[in-house]
């Protein structure tokens, strides 16, 4: 079979390696395995960014239809990732700080960092600055579900907290307890 690029139903262009049968099996050779893990990391992060998705679970490898099915399966060559191989891929991504188990006390669901937490922190502060939110107390809900679309809309709360913590280290954000729960105040602070 010829290796070809393929655009899936969500209009994501899959690289030609995705049409190779061996790609869906864990490789024994160290160099081949490292290359495959790197390619899987790129595909998962690229697809997550393309669809604005953050979470993937080992169960996604078992679902015939789901958010990840066009990535973890290739019906054209009758191949799919096994949950154990997906776990290995995710563990590799976590060791490279491209993902994290979420919640951290389990190893079935991971949050993918198609933007690193530091990049989310910068995007969050830029958004707060450009929308005149400096020195304004906001709830986490105000940030994740704003009335006007923003580049940080939909960010999962654990990732949002991580970004706020990063901003706090440079005095650009302050976590505050408010009646609605948790809040944050964005400050000018120090630059990166």
N, C-alpha and C positions, 0 to 999 in steps of 0.2 A: 504494500500500500504506500502510496506517495504521501509524504508529509506536506500538509497544506495549512494555510491560515484559514480560520473559520470564524464567522461572526455568529454569535449565539442569539437567542430570542430577545435578549435585553440589549442587543446591539454592542456587545463587548467583543472586541477582536481577540480571539484566542491565538496564541502563537502556534506555529507548526508542531512544536514538540508535543502539544496536547493531542495530536492525532497519532502519536506513536504508542503502540500497545505496551511496551516496556515502561513507559512513563508512569503508568498506574500501579506498578509493582515496586516494592522496596528493592533497591539495588544492593548487591553484595559488595561490589568493588568500592573502595573508599572514595576515589576520585569521581566515579560515575554517580555514586550516592550523593556526594556533596553538590555536584552540578544539578542533580534532580531536585534536591531540597531547596537550592537557591532558586531554581525555576518555579517550583511550587510556591515559594514565598512571594515571588514577584507576581504570579498569577493571582493568588489569594488577595494580596494587598491592592493590586490594580483593580480587581473586580469589586472589592469592598468599596474602594474610592469611587468607582464608576457608578455604583448603585447606592452610595451613601449608607452602607451597612457597617456595623461595628462588631457583631458577634457571630461566631461560628461554633458549632458543637459537634462532637463526634457522631451524634445522631444524624447530622446532616449528610454524612457519608452513606447512611442506610436508607434515606428517603428517596423514593423514585421521583417525586415532585416536591420542590421546595425552593427556597431562596438560593441555595447553592447547587442545585442539581445540575445545571449546565456546566458547572466547573468541576465538580467531583465525579461526574459521570460523562462518558462519551458514548452515546448510543450508536453512533456511526461505526465504531470499532468494537462495540460490546464490551466496554471496560468501565470500571468504577474504582474509586479509592476505597480501601478497607478502612474501618474505623481505627485499627491499630496503626496503619500507615499515616492516616491523618493526624493521629496523636503524636507520632514521631515528627511529622512536619511542624505541628504546632509547638512541640517541645523545643525544636531547633529555633523556631522564630522567637520563642520566649527567651532562649539563651542569648539571642542576638538583640534583645530588647525591642523586637518588632511586634510583640504581642504579650499578653499576660493572662493567666487564668483568672476568670471573673465569675463568681467570687473567688478569692485567692485560696480558699480552703478546699477546693475540688480540682479535678483534672479532666473535666468533660466539656466545659465551655470556655472559650477564650475571647477576649476583646482584641481586635486587630488594630494596630497603630499604623494606619495608612497615612496618618500624620503623627509624628512623634509627640508625646505630651508637651515637650518644649515648644513645638510648632503650634500646638493648640493654645498654649499659654500666650504666645505672641499674637495669634489671631484673635483671641479673646480680649486682650488688652487693646489691640487696634480697633476692634469693634466698639468697646466701651468708650474709647477716646473719640472715634468718629461719630458716635451717636450721642455725644455729650452726657455720658453716664458716669464720668469721673465724680467722686465724692457723693454719689447717689447709692443708697442701700438697695440692693436688688435681691430677690429670692433666687434660688437655683432654677425654679420654674420659669421665672421671668427671662432667664438666660436661655434655657433649653427650648422654650416655647414662646418666643417673642411675637408680638402682634404683627410685626413686619419681618419678613424673612431676613435671616442673617447668616453669615458663614459658620456660626457656631450653633445654629438651631439643630435640635435633635441629638446633640452630643450626649452620650450616656453620663449619668451623674457621677459614677466613679472616675471617669476620665476628666470630667469638669472639675471635680474636687482636686485631682492631681494637678491640673493646669493652674487652678487657683493657688495651690500650695507652692508651685514653682514661682508664680508671680509674687507671692508673699515673701519669698526669700530675697527679692530685690525691692521690697517695700512698695510694690505696685498693686497689691490687693490685700485686703484684711477680711478675715472671716468673722462674722458677727452672729450672735444668737438673737433671733427676733421672734415675735409671737407666732409667725407662720412656720417657724423651724429654723432653718439655716439661711443666712444671708451673706452677702459679700459687698464690700465697698471697694471700688477701683480707685487707685491713686496714681498720681504722676510718677512718683517713686524714682528709683535709679534705673538707668537703661540696662539692658541685658548684661 
